[in-house]
Amino acid sequence: MRITSKGQVTIPQEIRERCGLLPHTSVQFREENGRVVIEKATPSPSPGEDAIQRLRQARVRTRLSTEELLALTRGEDP
């Protein structure tokens, strides 16, 4: 297999299927003892998951009521 002028290479279908590399799967590359290793990347949280995590952390740091937190998410003054 050859690398294209754009640095692309095709991963054979059999390997993609065996490793669960579906379309739109994020991967990462690393060098290990002179070899290039490709592996699934740890998925980053979606914007919604990230917002929920921030709200959970805010709950620990504040004493806001549910109504006050909802007002903040709507952009209103609590």
C-alpha positions in Angstrom: 0.0 0.0 0.0 1.2 3.5 -0.8 0.6 6.8 0.9 -1.0 9.3 -1.4 0.4 12.8 -2.1 -2.0 14.1 0.5 -0.7 11.7 3.2 -3.7 9.4 3.0 -3.8 5.6 3.2 -6.7 3.2 3.0 -7.2 0.8 5.9 -8.3 -2.6 4.5 -11.9 -3.4 5.1 -11.2 -6.6 7.0 -9.0 -4.7 9.5 -11.6 -1.9 9.9 -14.4 -4.4 10.6 -12.3 -6.4 13.0 -11.2 -3.3 15.0 -14.6 -1.6 14.8 -13.3 1.4 12.8 -16.6 2.7 11.4 -17.0 5.8 9.3 -16.5 9.0 11.4 -14.6 7.1 14.1 -11.9 9.3 15.5 -8.4 7.8 15.6 -5.1 8.8 16.9 -1.6 8.0 15.8 1.5 7.4 17.9 5.1 6.3 17.2 6.3 3.2 19.1 9.8 1.8 18.5 10.0 3.2 15.0 6.5 2.0 14.0 3.3 4.0 13.5 0.4 2.8 15.6 -3.2 3.8 14.9 -5.9 3.4 17.5 -9.4 4.6 18.3 -9.3 8.0 20.0 -11.0 8.5 23.3 -14.2 10.3 22.4 -14.5 13.8 23.6 -17.7 14.8 25.3 -20.5 16.3 23.2 -21.5 19.9 23.9 -24.5 18.7 25.9 -22.5 16.3 28.0 -20.0 19.1 28.6 -22.7 21.4 29.8 -24.2 18.8 32.1 -20.7 18.2 33.7 -20.3 22.0 34.2 -23.7 22.2 35.9 -22.9 19.3 38.2 -19.7 21.0 39.2 -21.6 24.3 39.8 -24.0 22.5 42.1 -21.1 21.5 44.3 -19.7 25.0 44.4 -23.0 27.0 44.9 -26.1 26.9 46.9 -28.4 28.0 44.0 -31.9 26.5 43.9 -33.1 24.6 40.9 -35.2 27.6 39.8 -32.1 29.8 40.0 -30.0 27.3 38.0 -32.7 27.1 35.3 -32.9 30.9 35.2 -29.1 31.0 34.6 -29.4 28.4 31.7 -32.1 30.6 30.1 -29.9 33.7 30.4 -32.1 35.3 33.1 -31.1 36.9 36.4 -31.7 34.5 39.3 
